[in-house]
Amino acid sequence: MARTRRRVLHGRMGRTVERAAFVLLVVLLASGTSYAAVQITGKDVRNNSLTGKDVKDGSLLSGDFKPGQLPTGPAGPTGPAGGTGPSGAAGPGATRINMAVDNGADQQLAVGPWTLRVECSGDPSHRLMTLGVLGAEGGAQLSANKSISDGAASTIPVTTGAVIPTGAFFGIGVNQPNPGNTSGLFYRAGGTLVLHDATHVTTVVFDMFLENRSNQGTCLLRGTATPA
């Protein structure tokens, strides 16, 4: 009799425990707190155990890789050309020389740090036109051809080089270059004059012209002075 009662009680208690476990399971599933409360961190993963199959495709970012691990992509297309930059400052331009000097007068023209000086003087038998440099120190090299009335036998090459003097240092005119020859209608010299000092160089390309018809006495100097 006692054994039968124990069996009945044991069966009832077992069914009660099963019901309680079932109810607890339903509550846990309904609240979502079953396995979600368990978090796996890097400490729980053995080093070098995960492979590419364990990582979701497209889930990694470039910041997840060390520098140099990602391959370099192909070069992109060439960008548009930049715009035109601003124009630079104008360089030193040539100075135009166009001097007309009456007989008995002189005229000056600044070319860089130097000053050209033209003098026109003399009487009908002794006409003279001279070219000089004032107001600077340095040197001068001149190469020219002097002539009277462009005669075939009157052209004389002239080459000089010296420290720049104060005043005139090159001239054309009656009795120059042929002593005793006073029959020329005009006297002319054309050439190149290089002026220089420690910091400047200016090249003067010139044509000197002395008019002597009817003793007009006009002296002309034309050309350009170009600084380097």
C-alpha positions as CSV (number, residue, x, y, z in Angstrom):
1,M,0.0,0.0,0.0
2,A,2.7,2.4,0.9
3,R,4.7,1.5,-2.2
4,T,1.7,2.3,-4.3
5,R,1.3,5.8,-2.7
6,R,4.9,6.6,-3.3
7,R,4.6,5.8,-7.0
8,V,1.5,8.0,-7.3
9,L,3.3,11.0,-5.6
10,H,6.5,10.5,-7.6
11,G,4.4,10.5,-10.8
12,R,2.6,13.7,-9.8
13,M,5.9,15.5,-8.9
14,G,7.5,14.5,-12.1
15,R,4.6,15.9,-14.1
16,T,4.7,19.1,-12.0
17,V,8.5,19.6,-12.7
18,E,8.0,19.1,-16.4
19,R,5.2,21.6,-16.5
20,A,7.4,24.2,-14.7
21,A,10.3,23.6,-17.1
22,F,8.0,24.0,-20.1
23,V,6.6,27.3,-18.6
24,L,10.1,28.6,-18.0
25,L,11.1,27.8,-21.6
26,V,8.1,29.6,-23.0
27,V,8.9,32.7,-20.9
28,L,12.5,32.7,-22.0
29,L,11.6,32.4,-25.6
30,A,8.9,35.1,-25.4
31,S,11.3,37.5,-23.7
32,G,14.2,36.8,-26.1
33,T,16.7,36.3,-23.3
34,S,17.7,32.7,-23.9
35,Y,21.0,32.7,-25.9
36,A,21.1,36.4,-26.7
37,A,22.5,37.1,-23.3
38,V,25.7,35.2,-24.2
39,Q,28.4,37.4,-26.0
40,I,31.4,36.0,-27.8
41,T,34.5,38.2,-27.9
42,G,37.9,38.0,-29.5
43,K,39.2,36.2,-26.3
44,D,36.8,33.4,-27.1
45,V,38.3,32.8,-30.6
46,R,41.5,31.0,-31.1
47,N,44.1,32.9,-33.1
48,N,44.3,32.0,-36.8
49,S,41.2,29.8,-36.5
50,L,38.8,32.0,-38.6
51,T,39.0,31.9,-42.4
52,G,37.4,33.9,-45.2
53,K,34.5,31.5,-45.1
54,D,33.7,32.7,-41.6
55,V,33.4,36.4,-42.6
56,K,30.4,37.8,-44.4
57,D,31.1,39.1,-47.9
58,G,31.1,42.8,-48.1
59,S,31.2,43.3,-44.4
60,L,34.8,44.5,-44.0
61,L,35.9,48.2,-44.5
62,S,39.2,49.6,-45.8
63,G,39.9,50.7,-42.2
64,D,39.9,47.0,-41.1
65,F,43.2,46.4,-43.1
66,K,46.7,47.5,-42.4
67,P,48.4,50.0,-44.9
68,G,49.6,48.2,-48.0
69,Q,47.4,45.1,-47.5
70,L,44.8,46.2,-50.1
71,P,45.9,46.1,-53.7
72,T,46.3,49.4,-55.6
73,G,43.6,50.0,-58.3
74,P,44.4,51.1,-61.9
75,A,45.3,54.8,-62.5
76,G,42.3,57.0,-63.2
77,P,41.8,59.1,-66.3
78,T,43.9,62.3,-66.7
79,G,42.2,65.3,-65.2
80,P,41.5,68.4,-67.2
81,A,44.3,70.8,-67.9
82,G,44.7,73.8,-65.5
83,G,43.9,77.3,-66.5
84,T,46.4,79.8,-67.9
85,G,48.4,81.5,-65.1
86,P,48.9,85.2,-64.8
87,S,51.3,86.9,-67.2
88,G,54.7,87.6,-65.8
89,A,56.2,91.0,-65.5
90,A,57.4,92.5,-68.8
91,G,61.1,92.1,-69.4
92,P,63.4,95.0,-70.3
93,G,62.5,96.3,-73.7
94,A,64.7,98.0,-76.3
95,T,65.0,101.8,-76.3
96,R,64.4,103.4,-79.6
97,I,67.1,105.9,-80.6
98,N,66.0,108.7,-83.0
99,M,68.1,111.8,-82.3
100,A,68.4,114.8,-84.6
101,V,71.0,117.4,-83.5
102,D,71.5,120.8,-85.2
103,N,75.0,122.2,-85.8
104,G,76.5,123.7,-82.7
105,A,74.2,121.7,-80.3
106,D,74.2,118.4,-78.4
107,Q,71.6,116.0,-77.3
108,Q,71.5,113.2,-74.7
109,L,69.5,110.0,-74.3
110,A,69.4,107.6,-71.3
111,V,69.9,103.9,-72.1
112,G,69.9,101.8,-68.9
113,P,72.4,103.2,-66.4
114,W,74.2,105.1,-69.2
115,T,73.6,108.3,-71.1
116,L,74.4,108.6,-74.8
117,R,75.6,112.0,-75.9
118,V,75.7,113.3,-79.5
119,E,77.5,116.5,-80.5
120,C,77.2,118.2,-83.8
121,S,79.8,121.0,-84.5
122,G,82.2,122.5,-87.0
123,D,82.3,124.7,-90.1
124,P,81.8,123.5,-93.7
125,S,85.4,122.5,-94.0
126,H,85.7,120.8,-90.6
127,R,82.3,119.2,-89.9
128,L,82.2,116.8,-87.0
129,M,79.7,114.5,-85.3
130,T,80.7,112.6,-82.2
131,L,79.2,109.9,-80.0
132,G,80.0,109.6,-76.3
133,V,78.7,108.2,-73.0
134,L,78.2,110.0,-69.7
135,G,77.2,109.3,-66.2
136,A,78.4,105.8,-65.6
137,E,81.5,103.7,-65.0
138,G,82.4,100.6,-67.0
139,G,83.7,99.7,-70.4
140,A,82.8,100.1,-74.0
141,Q,83.5,98.1,-77.1
142,L,82.6,99.5,-80.5
143,S,82.7,98.0,-84.0
144,A,81.7,100.1,-86.9
145,N,82.2,101.1,-90.6
146,K,82.9,104.8,-91.4
147,S,82.4,106.1,-94.9
148,I,82.1,109.4,-96.9
149,S,79.3,109.6,-99.4
150,D,79.3,105.8,-99.6
151,G,82.3,106.0,-101.9
152,A,83.8,102.7,-102.9
153,A,87.2,103.7,-101.5
154,S,86.0,105.7,-98.5
155,T,84.8,103.0,-96.1
156,I,87.1,102.3,-93.2
157,P,86.3,99.6,-90.5
158,V,86.8,100.8,-87.0
159,T,87.1,98.7,-83.8
160,T,87.6,100.2,-80.3
161,G,87.5,99.0,-76.8
162,A,88.2,101.1,-73.7
163,V,87.0,102.3,-70.4
164,I,84.1,104.6,-70.9
165,P,85.5,108.2,-71.0
166,T,83.6,111.4,-70.0
167,G,82.5,113.0,-73.3
168,A,82.9,112.0,-76.9
169,F,85.1,109.1,-78.0
170,F,83.9,108.2,-81.5
171,G,83.4,110.6,-84.4
172,I,82.8,111.0,-88.1
173,G,83.0,114.1,-90.3
174,V,85.0,116.2,-92.7
175,N,88.7,115.0,-92.7
176,Q,87.5,111.9,-91.0
177,P,88.4,109.3,-92.0
178,N,90.3,110.5,-95.0
179,P,92.5,113.6,-94.2
180,G,92.2,116.3,-96.9
181,N,88.9,114.9,-98.4
182,T,86.3,117.6,-98.0
183,S,84.1,116.8,-101.0
184,G,81.6,114.4,-99.3
185,L,77.9,115.2,-99.3
186,F,77.3,113.2,-96.2
187,Y,79.3,111.2,-93.7
188,R,78.1,108.0,-92.1
189,A,79.0,105.3,-89.6
190,G,77.0,102.2,-88.6
191,G,77.9,99.5,-86.1
192,T,77.5,98.1,-82.6
193,L,78.4,99.7,-79.3
194,V,78.4,97.4,-76.2
195,L,78.3,99.2,-72.8
196,H,78.9,97.2,-69.6
197,D,79.7,97.4,-65.9
198,A,79.7,94.8,-63.1
199,T,75.9,94.3,-63.2
200,H,74.6,95.7,-66.6
201,V,75.2,95.1,-70.3
202,T,73.5,97.2,-73.0
203,T,74.0,96.7,-76.7
204,V,73.5,99.7,-78.9
205,V,73.0,99.1,-82.6
206,F,73.3,102.5,-84.3
207,D,73.6,104.4,-87.6
208,M,75.3,107.9,-87.4
209,F,74.6,110.3,-90.3
210,L,76.1,113.7,-90.8
211,E,74.5,115.8,-93.5
212,N,76.9,118.3,-95.2
213,R,75.0,119.4,-98.3
214,S,74.7,123.2,-98.3
215,N,76.1,123.2,-94.8
216,Q,72.8,122.1,-93.4
217,G,74.7,120.8,-90.3
218,T,72.2,118.2,-89.3
219,C,73.6,115.2,-87.2
220,L,71.4,112.1,-86.9
221,L,71.7,109.1,-84.7
222,R,69.2,106.2,-85.1
223,G,69.0,102.7,-83.7
224,T,68.1,100.7,-80.7
225,A,69.6,100.1,-77.2
226,T,68.8,96.7,-75.7
227,P,69.7,95.8,-72.1
228,A,70.7,92.2,-71.4
